[in-house]
């Protein structure tokens, strides 16, 4: 009996090692193929110094945008990640070039998305290259972002548009920009940035989340009383539905806030959001969400690769902060998401898909915009998830 148990245990160990090796090879292969795509992407825009990728046209051609678009930081951020992995000098040149295209956005006080725009680009650049010019650019940008904070409301204002509908809109996506301000607090010694992040995070827990830990997309505050005036969606199916990418933004944001503060309330929030997502009856077996967990046409509803990539990256980090059994469960979900996104269904062949990596994301379905197309932030968080999962295999 003892011999039999030993044989079984040894077999399980071999199976585990084989699985780890297979995942390791998959990650290295997809990172190498991502490098090929992104070198083509970067080369294609070198003669257009003020343009960055956005999505593709109906006939599959690359569609670009300017530096002030909220997605502008994701191409340079992806290039920095791929350079960090490969140390290819060509990627470093591209990363610096595309990062510097955003330099004037440090003065942009008209958007809450400076974390996406500047921290994914200059932030990764500073972390990887230690170029001190990036630090000063980031600190100026952090002050621009902080200018959107309203102390009466306790949050950073998300949008300046739709003033006829919302007085002071705050979207769940805004949690993603707090990492930038937490960095600025450490780097500058100015705790005002940290205080803004804590207030924004706490107000978001208080007002954005339902009892089941799903999140509204938009909470609007009355600018006179500071109280909630409306709870809506903008990109989801309905006000009371769970827009998939928004749920992933919330998860990722509270994982970051726990990392930055070690406040157990933020860890509990992240774990509760993760539980809602992982156990949701409408999460497909391959773990790539429909664009909204309550979309009326499930299972025919469009999938959102970006929601899956963001969720996978967040779960991998969250696994570092919990007990081993829970961590194992998070990593199993993230592995399935990575494997699905790495399959031919989602992962593009070289030179196709406008040179984006992933297919099948949804930007704004109710607005009839960016439906079933590649999106630059889907690629960014997919690359990040690959790199994070790779570290778990060591």
Order of alpha helices (4+ residues) and beta strands (2+ residues): alpha-beta-beta-alpha-alpha-alpha-alpha-beta-beta-beta-alpha-alpha-beta-beta-alpha-alpha-alpha-alpha-beta-beta-alpha
